[in-house]
Amino acid sequence: MRSALRKLLPLMLLLALVAGCAAPVTAPAAPAGEEAAAPEGEMPYAGTTLRMVGANHPWQVAITPLLADFEAETGIKVEFESYGEDQLNQKLTTEFTAGGSDIDVFMQRPLQEARVMQMNGWYEDLTACVSDPDYDFEDFAAGAVGTETVNGVLTGIPIVTEQEVLYYRKDLLEEAGLAVPTTLDELKAAAEALTDRDNELYGFVARGQRSPLVTQFSSFLYSSGGDWFDENRQATINAPEALAAIELYSTLLREYGPPGVLNMSWPQAVAVFAQGNAALYTDASSIYANLLDPELSTVADKTGVAVFPAGPAGSVMYNVTSWGLSMPSSSDNKEAACEFIKWATSKEIVLKTQVDGAVPGARESVWADPAGTTAFPADWVEAVAASANGRGYDRPLVTAVTEARDIIGGAVNVAIEGGDFVAAANDANAQFQALLDAEQQ
């Protein structure tokens, strides 16, 4: 089962689709965990049926066989509906906008959807729900919780995390007498040395498609000392640090990357590496199965994983919650839903889904437990552990995140094509600033 679930891990990558704003849904007066006293007994919510809506995802596959255990323990039945990622967003948006939805628990992509959903009043703040000391909410990685926190509202509990790492061909580096790159300068030098276009071998591959590239470009930006905007919400896409990151990322793809990089999101980029046509590849830790499973990769036994290379600001990669578990403010079964969320994200269940399902969770105690890492390659675990202090966002923290990614990705695309990327960055900065200003009005 573990092998089958690993093959599903590519579904864990973030793809863009943000719902439009809608009229807020009015939440019931009492927040989760603070309603009237529940009926007495060992199973106070026995007979309750929760409607859960989620994604076709390895976590869904891993948790489904365990739902019978939850029902036996609590008497609460969970009916789990699963959809494709974008279809899930559409389903949630349609029901919450119309009002009267009977969804009790749902999976969400916090960096893509949390800000607009929170603005619309669709979340129940889970702070009270997880305040029980026995649950040990402090056990969750701070960065993962930060991803789920919007304007002081805990919009969800992290269930899947990922970081940007470096995948590399051990055999090619060894043959060339090169060490695994630990800095961005070394990454560029190795990419140049290992590029052999006559034999269709490329030194570097990564996402080059306009919007998807932004998430992976982010670690280049952070490690160069840049960010999307400053503490005054002034756009910094054309700051010296950002320009340096754009120049490096675009040079790697233009000079040492394969043809057609402008059309590459993660499926195309990972295929180039898995087919043996690239030496170095930066992307999410969650796609490791595509590269290390011999059934999916021709170079599985030759592939290594390392921490993201350091730039002038150090090795500053993203460390984000890609999926969380949330409760809508419109649920009529808040206490029972809270019980399910606490159970599904408890230490015991996170250990099971992480070990049996190879789904990387956010509980530090599970990662500290040797049993919690048995499903993953040793060098992968080491790289992920070294990324624990990464930033909790891999794109601008704005409501109109899809538009922001498109603006920024467009400037990087100009650079990849060899155009005037400084002018493009200036233009992108102006557009992005207008977006920031509009959100503050």
N, C-alpha and C positions, 0 to 999 in steps of 0.2 A: 504493500500500500504506500509505503514511504516513497518508493521510486515513482509510482504514479503521481503522487502529490507533488513531488519535485518538478515533474514535467509541467505541472499547472502553474508553477511560480511565475512564469512570464506574465501572467495576468495581473500581477501585483503592481505593474508600472502605472504611473499616473498619466491619464489622457485628458484632454481639456474639453469641458462643456459646462458652462456656468448658467444656472437658471436666472431668468429675469426677475426683477423685484416684484413683489405682490403685496397685497394688503395683509397686515399682520393677523396671525391667528391669536385670538385671546386665550391666554392660559387660564386654567382653573386657579382659584385663589391659593390653594395650598401647594407648595413645592414638593418634589419627591422626597420621601423620607420624613415629612412633617404633617402627614394627613392624620385624620382621626385614628385612634387606636384600632389596630387590626383585631379581628376575632381571635379569641384565645385558642390555644392548641398548638400542636407540633407542626401542623400544616395549615396556617391561617388563611392561605390563598388557594387551598385545594379546590379544584373545579374551575379555576380561571383558565381561559385560553388566551394566549398572547399571539398577536399577529406580528411576525417579524418579516421585514423586507430587506434583502441584501443582494450582494453581487455573486455572480459565478466566479468563485475565487477559492484558492486553497484553504483559507480559513473556514469558509462555509463548508467545504468538503470535510475538514478536520473536526468541526464542531458538531456536525449533523449526527454522527453515530453516538454522541454523548448526550443528546437531548433526552433520550429515554431515561438516563440516570438522573437528570434534573427533575423530570416529571415524577420519578419514583421518590425522590428526596422531598419534593415540595407539593406534589399534587397539581402543579402548574403545567399545562400543555403548551408547547411552542410550535406554531405552524410557520415554517420558514419558506418564504417565496424568494426565489433567486432570479436575477436578471443580469444581462450584460451591463457593464459599467455605465455607459451613456443612457441605456434604457432605464437603469435604476434611477439615475438623476431625473429623467423625464417623469418616471412614475411618481417619485416623491414630490417633485414640483407640481405636477398636475393635482395630486390629492391634497397637498397642503394648501395650494392656492384656492381650490374649490371649497375647502372647509369640510368639516364632517368626516375626516379620515379616521378610520379605526386602526391605523398602524400604532403599535405599542413600542416597538424597538426597530431601529434600522441601522444599517451600515452606511458610513459616509466617508468621503475623502476630504479631510479637514482643510488642506491647503487649497483645494479647488472649490469647495462649496461652503465651508463653515461661515465665512464672513457674510455672504449674502443670506444664508439661512438664518443666522443669528439676527441680522438686521430685520428680517421679516418676522421675527418672533416665533420661529418654528421649533426651537430647541427648549427642552426642559433643562435648566441648570442642574447638573449632576453633583454639585458640591456636597449637598446634604446627603444624597444617596450614598456616597462613598466615604462618609465621615466616621463610620464604625471602625474603631481601632483594630479590631480583629481582621478587617479587610486589608489594612496596611497600605493605604493609598500612597504613602511616602516611598514605597518600594518601586514605584514607577519612575523611569528615567525623567529627569527634569525637562530635557529637550523635547521628549515625546509629549509630555503634559503641556508644555508651552505651545506646541503645534495645535493642540485641541482647545486652547484657551483664547477666547475672543472677547475683548472689552470686559474682561473679568468674569465671563460666563464659561463654565466648563461644558463645552458643547458635546463632548464624547469622551470615552475611555479608550486609550490606544490599544489596538489589537494587532497591528502589523507595523513594523518599522523597517527603514532602509537607509543606507548611507551610500555616498559615492566612493567607489574604490577603483583601484587599477588592476586590470587583468593583463597578464603578459605571457608571452611564449618563452618558457624556460629554456627550450632547446636553442632558439634563435639567439637569445642573449648570451648563452654560454658559447655558442659557436663564434660569435662576434667578440667574445672577451669582454662583454659589458655586464655591469652589475645592474640589479633591479633599480630603476630610477627612484630616487628619494626626493628629488627637487624637480620643479618644472623646467629648469634649464637642462637637467639631465634627461628629462622626458623628451624634450625637443631634440637634443643631440642624439639620443638613441633612435628616435623616429627617423631622423635623417640617415643615420648609419644603416638602418635595417630596411630602408626602402629600396626595392628592386622592381621597378615597373616593368622591365622586360619579362620578368617571370611572374608578374601579377602578384607581387608581394608588397604590401604597403606598411609603412612604419607605424601608422596610427589610424584608428577609426573611432568615430563617435557620432552622435546625432548631429545632423546638419540641417534638418528640416526646420523651418522658421520658428514655429511655436514650441515643438518638443525639445529643441536644443537648449532652451533657456534653463531647464532644470539641471542639466549636466554642466552647462557653462557656469552655473552659479558657484561651484567650488573653485573654478579658475578665478572668478571675480573675487570671492572672499579671500583666497590665498594670496591674491595680489594686493590686498588691503582695501578693496572696494566694497560697495554695497549698492542697492538699488536707489535708495534715498537716504538722507541724513536725518538727524534727530528733529529737525525743523520741517520735515517732509518736503525737502528740496531735492529734486531729482539729481542723481549723480551718475547718469549713464555716460556722460562725456567727461567725467573727472579723469585725471591722469592714470589713476589705478585701473579704472574701468577700460580706458583705451588700451592700456598695456595688456589686459586680459583678453580684450577683443582681438588684438593683433596676434597674440600667441595662439588662441584657440583657432582663429581663422587660418593662420599659417600652417598649423598642424594638419588641418583638413585639406587645405588647398595644395600644399607642397608635398605632403607625405600620406595623404588619404586616397582612397579609391575613387574611381569615377562615380558621378551621380550622388555625391554626398548631400547636395541640397534637398534631395528627396528621401533622405534617410532619417527615420525615427528609430526606436530601439529594435524592432524586428529586423529591419534591413541591416543595421550596423552589427547586431549580434550574429547574423548569418554570415557576414563577411569574415568575422573572426572565427566562428565555429567551422567554417569551411577551409580554414588554414591560410587565408589571404591577408591577414594582418598580424602585426607583432605586438602592438600595444592598444589597449582599449579602456577608456574610462566610462563607467556607467554605474547603475544601481547595484548594490550588493544582492538584491533580490533576484537577479537574473542569472545567478551563478549556475543553476541547473542546466541552462542552455549551453554552457561552456564546459562544465565538468562532468556531464553525463555522457558516457561513450555512445549512447543511443542517439544523442542529439548533436554531438560535436566530434569532428574527426581529429581534433587535437586535445581531447579531454585529458589525456595522460601527460600532456606537455604544457598545460596551462597552470599558471600560478596566480595568486591573489595577493595584493599588497595594499597598504594604506595609501590614500591619495597623496601625491607628491607635494612637497612644500614650496610655496612661493615666497616673496618678500615678507609677507605677513605670517608665514608658517604654513602648516598643513591645516587648512580650515575648510573642511568639507561639510556638506549638509548631513544632518542626522535627524530624520523626520518620521513622523507618523504618517504612513501612507493610507491607513484605514483605521477608523475608530467605530465604536459602538455607541449609539445615541438613543435618546428617548424624545419623541415629539411632545411639545407642550399640550397637544390636543388629546393625548392618550387618556382613556377612561380607567386604565389599570396601572396607575403609576407605581404603587407599592409593589405589585407583583412584577412589573417590568424592572423595577430597581433590583429586586431579588435575583432576577435572571441576569442582569448586567453584572452584578457583583459575582455571581457564580461563574459566568462565562469568562470573566477577567480575573478570577482568583488565582492564587499561586498554583494550586493543584491543577486547574484546567489549563492555564497558560503553559505549564510544564508538559502536559499531555499533547496539546496542539503543536508545541514547539518541537517535541521529540518525535511524535508519531506523524505529524503533518509537515514537519520541516518549515513551519511558519514562524519567522522571527518575531517574538513579542517584545514587550517593553518593560517587563519586570526584571529588576537588577538581580534579585535573588535567584531567579531561574537561570540567568546567564552565569551567575557565580557557582551554581550547582554543576558539577561535571556531567551529570546526566542531561542537563539542559543543552549541551553543545554536541551531543553525540551524532546528531543528524546532519552536521555541517563539517566541511573540510577544515582541518586544523589551521591552515594559513588564512582561510576566510574568517574564522572565528577571531584570529589575532588581529586582522585588519578591522573588523567590526568593533572589537573592543577598543582599538586605538582611536576609533571615531566617536567615542561616547560623548565627547565635549563639543561635537560639531554643532553648527547652527540649526535651529529648529524650523528652518524654512528653506525651500529650494527654488523660490520664485518670489516676486514682490508680494508683500502682505497688504493687498488691496482687495476691495470688493470686486472690481472689474478685472479679475486676474487674467481672464482669457484675452482681453484687449491689451493688457499690459505685456503679456508674453509675446503677442503678435508684434507690438511696437518694438520691443527690445530685440526679438529674434530677427526682425527685418534689418536692423543695423548690422548684426553679425553676419547675415547673409550677404550683404554688400561687401563686407570684408572678405568673406570666403571667395567671392567672385573676383576679388582683386580690385574692387572699386575704392572710392574715396571714403574710407570708413570713419574718418574724423568728421566729415560733413554729415555722414549718415548718423553718427552718434549724436551730433548736435541737434539734428532734426528729431531723432528719437527722444532725446532729452526734453525738447520743447513739447512734444506730444504727450510724453509721460507726465510732465509737470502739469499740463492741462487736465489730465485725468486725475492726478492727485488733488488739484485745486477743486475740481468738480465734486469730488467725494467729500470735501470739507464744507461745502456750501449747505 
